[in-house]
Amino acid sequence: MMDDCIKMRKESKIFVAGHRGLVGSAIWANLRGKGYTNLVTRTHAELDLTDQVAVNAFFEAEKPEYVFLAAAHVGGIMANSRYRADFIYINLMIQNNVIYAAWKNGVRKLLFLGSTCIYPREAPQPMREDCLLTSALEYTNEPYALAKIAGIKMCESFNLQYGTNYIAVMPTNLYGPNDNFDLETSHVLPAMVRKIHLAKCLRAGDWEALRMDLDRRPVEGVSGTASEREIEAVLDKYGIQGEAVALWGTGKPLREFLWSEEMADACVYIMERVDFKDVCPPTGEVRNTHINIGTGIELSIREVAELIQRTIGFGGELRFDASKPDGTLRKLTDVSKLHALGWHHTIEIQEGVERLYHWYLENLRCS
């Protein structure tokens, strides 16, 4: 499928944008594991991707040949609802600056990471790539979704006008090492892992473990040095008690989850083996050339919460707060295009939750 002249070589200069994030860190590790030796990264402090002048200067100086655009401003339903302007502005700026600089500086291939929240709230299930822009989006994450749709169309448009080789991939809900466990901004699965872990510690009266956790990740400025009363108060605000954990919504929405290291493997696989021409229709208008990346398997939020509860060993109750929004009720990807390109997932949710909780505990001990 790929011509030898554009195939990534082990010594090719590769820029991983967002290398400290959930997916970016996994992509970086995957590339290293496969023998790629010329990887370029920048922290946010070193390069603000929303700064067009700085991004252009970086690309002019480094001249990367390949780019993984994994940098994004992300969060769960609470953050998406509260910080709508941040989600659309920051993501549009990152995408516009990186994709434009890539074209201006002759990048040979770019992979843009989006999200399956691009699909309509009432999309047919499972969601095929061609249901994009067929009806209204889910309101709670509309600003983020619109930014990611713009990124897809920017890649398509540069390919059609300038002959570039930019590919967009849409991952389902991801979880794994280096996930975000902040109680205000995290996605649903890592948020539930941390909430249920903290509730287990409260139930057991394990204040050493509670203080270790809050020293690593303070909640609203409350660290492990705070009094027991202060700690209990801030955790109660997020529905965390020794006898029960309160979770947003009814627990009925169905979700699909993919281990982040498998997402990274799919991304590297596509960069190594798939060109834009391989995802274009043979005739007619060129649109919906993005690729869904997922498992094609779904569980309810309640089922995932109960799985986490069993994995962690929390003996209290799970309570679902129906006054809080559920978000899209079902969001299952059709992964037939991905399978046709030759990639399949191998890590199921039961194994993934065990891995994530083990990583979480080890990360606390090593902090």
N, C-alpha and C positions, 0 to 999 in steps of 0.2 A: 504493500500500500504506500510506503514511503520511498521516495527516491534516495539513493545513497548520498547524494550531494547535500541533502538537508537533514540527514539523520544525526541526532545528537551523538557526539563523541565523548569519551570519558574525560577528555581534556577541554571540552567546550566550556566557555564561560557562561555560567548559569546564575541568574539573579533570582533568589527566592524572596519575594516581598511579603513581609509578615511572618518571618521565620521563627518568631517566638510564640505565635498563636497556636491554637489547637491543630489546625491543618498544616500550617506552614512549618512548624517544628517537625511534624511527621514526614512531610515531603523532604525536608532537609536530611533527616535521618535515613529515609529510603534511598535518596540519591547517594549519600555517603556509603550506605551498605552495598550499593550496586557498582561502586568503584568510580563514581564521578568525583573528580579531584579539584575542580576549579569553580567552587561555589562562592558567590558574592552575597553578603547579607549586610543590612544596616538596621540598627535599632531605631525606634521612633526619635530618640534624642539625637541620633546621628543624622537622620534624614526624615523630615516631615513630609509625607507623601501628599499632603494637601497643599504644599507650597510648590507651585509650578516652576518657579525659577530654580529652586533647589533640586527638584526632580530632573529638570532638563540638564542642569550642570552635572549631576550624578551620571546620567546616561552618556553625556558627551565625554566624561572622564573615563568611565569604566568600559563602555561599549560592550555590554553583555550580548551574547548571541541568542540566548533563550531566557524567557521570563515566566516564572510561575507567580501570578498575581493572586496571592492568598491573603493579602492585607485587606482588612475591612473593619468597620465599626459595627459590632454585633451585640446582641443581647436577647433576653427572653421576652415574654409577653408583657411583663411589668415595665421593663425598660423601653420597649417599643411603644407602649402606650403613653409614657411620660415624656420621652425625649424625641418626639417626632421630627423636629427640625434638625437635630443632630444626626439622626439616621439618614435622612435624605441628603443633607449638605455634605457631610464628611465622606460618605461613600461615593457620591458623584464626583467630588474633587479628587479622591484617590484614583478612581477609575480613569477619569478624563486625563489626568496628568500622566499616569503610567502608560496608558495605551497610546496617547499622542507621542510621548517621548520615545516609546518603542519604535513607532513608525518613523519618526524623524531621524532616529539613529540606527536604522537598518537592522533591528532585531529580526532574526530569522523565523522565530516561532514564539507565540505567547499563549499561555493557558490562563483563562479568566475563570475564577470560581464565583459562582452565584449561589442560589438557594432555591429550593422548591417552593418557597413562599411566593415566587413569581406567578404561580398558577392561580386561576380564579377560585374564589371561595367555593363555588358550586361546580367545580370542574368534574367531568366524568372520571370515575375511579376504575382502575388505576389511571394516573395522569400521564398521558402521552405528551411528547414534546409539542405536538401540533395543536394542543388546546391553549397555548399561550395567547393572551389578549383576546379571548373569545367572550369573556364576561367580567363582572366586577371582582376586584380583589378583596381579601379579608381586610376589614377596616383597621384592626389593631396594628398590623405590620405593613400597611399600604406604603408609607414613605420608603421603607427599606426595600420593599419589593419593586417599587418604581425605579429606584436607583439601580437595582440589579438587572431589570429589564433594559434599562438604558445601556448598561454594560454589554449585554448580549447584542443589542442592535449596533452598538459602536463597533464591536468586533466584526460583525457581519458587514457593516457598511465600509469599514476600512479594507476588508478582504475584497469586496466587490469593486471599490473604486481604485484601490492602490495595489491589489494583488498580494496583500499580506497573507500570512498563514496563522490566524488567530482562532483559537478554539475555546468555546465556552462550555463549562460543565456545571451541572446543577445538582449538588449533593442533597440528599435527604438529611434528616436530623442526625448530627454527628456527636460523638462523645468519645473520650479517651484521654491519654496522658496530656498534661498541660491544659486541661479544660479549665473553664472559668467557674469557680465555686462561690463567687460573690452572691449573697442572698438577694440582692436587689437587681443585678444585671445578668445573672446566669440563665442558661437555657434550662428546660424542664428537668432533664435527667440528672445532670450534676447538682442542680438545686435540691432535688429530692434526696440524692445521696448524702449531701451535707446535712440537710435538715434531719434526716432520720438517724444519721450518726450522732449528731448533737443531742437529739432526744434520747438515744440509747445511753449516752454518757450522763445526762441528767437523771434518767431513771435509775442508773446504777450508783449515782452520787460520786461519779468519777471526776472530781474537780481538777485533777492533774491533767487529764485528757482534754477537758473543756478549755482550760487555760492555754494548753499547748495549741489547740485549734485556733483560738481567738488571737493568740500572739502571732500566728502565721497569717491569719486573715481576719483582722478586726472587723466588727460589724458596727457601722455608724460611729466609728471612733472608739468603740468599746473593745479593749484588748484583754488579754489574760491577767493583766495587773489590776483590773477593776474588782470591786467587791462582788460577792456572790449575788447580792440583791440587784446590782446594776446588770450583771450578766444575765440573770433570770429575766429581768425586765426587757432587755433588748431582744432576747431570744423569743420571749412571749409575743412581742410585737410581730414577729415573723411566723407565729403559729407553732413554735417549738416548745413543748412541755414534756415532762417526764412520762406523763400518762398518755399523751396523744400528740400527733403532728397534724396541723391543718394545712391542706394543699388547695391551691386555686382551682376553681371550676368543679364540675360534676364528676370528673374522672372518666367520663364516657368517650371523649374524643379518641380516635384511633391514630396512632403514630407509628412511623417506621424509623428504625435507628440503625446507623452504620458506624462501626468502629473506625476511629479517625485514621489509624495506621493503614486500614484497608482503603479508605478514601485516598490516602497519599499514594498507595500502590496503584490504584486505578488512574490517578493523575499522571504518574510517571509512565505508566503503560501507554496511555493515550499520547503523551508527548513523544514517546519513542516510536509509536506505530501508526498513528492516525493523523492524516492531513485534513485541512478544511475541505478539499475536494471530495474526500471520502464520506462526508456527511451532508453533501449538497444533493438536492433532488436531481435526477437525470434530465428533467425538462421543467419548464415553467419558472415561476418566481422562486428566488432563493430566500427562504425564511425558515425559522425553527431549526436551525442547524446545530443548536446546542445539544448536549448529551446528558440525560439523567444518570445519576450515580446513586445506587441504593441497593437494597436487598430484595424488594418486592414482597416483603413480609411485614405485617402490621399487628400491633397490640394496642389495647386501650391504655390510657394513662393509669387507670386503676390497676390493671394487670402489671404494668411496669413498676408502679409504686409497691405493690405486694411482693414482686420479685426482689426489689431492693430491700424491703423490710426483712424478707427471709434471709437474704445474703448477709445483711448486717447483723441480724439477730435481735431486732428491736421487738420487745414484748408488749409495747403499748398499742394504741389504736391509731388508725389512719382516718382522718376526717376530711371530707371534701366540702369546700365552701362554695355552694352553688350561686352565691351572690357575686362572685368574681367571674370574669369572662373565661370561656372555654377556648376561644380562638376557633379556627377552622375545625369542623367536626371530623373530617377524614382527609388524609393527605398521603396517599400511597402512590409511589412512582411506578410507572411502566418502565421496566429496565430492559425491554427487548432490544432496543438499539445498542445498548451497552453489551449485552450478551452476544449479539451478532458480531460485534467488534472483537469479541474473544475474552472478555474479562468477567469473572464471577466472584462474589464474596464467599468467604469461608468461615468467618467468626460469627456465631449466633449470639443473640442478646443475652442468654444465660451466662455464657462464658465471658462476654464483654463486661457485664456488670461486676462479676467477680474480679476481673482484671482491674477495672476502674477503682473499685474499693480498695484493693490491695495497693494500687499506685497511690491512692489518696493517703492511706495510712503511712506508707513508706516515705512519702513526700513530707508529711508532718514531722516524722522522726529525723529527717535529714535537714530540716530547715534550721 
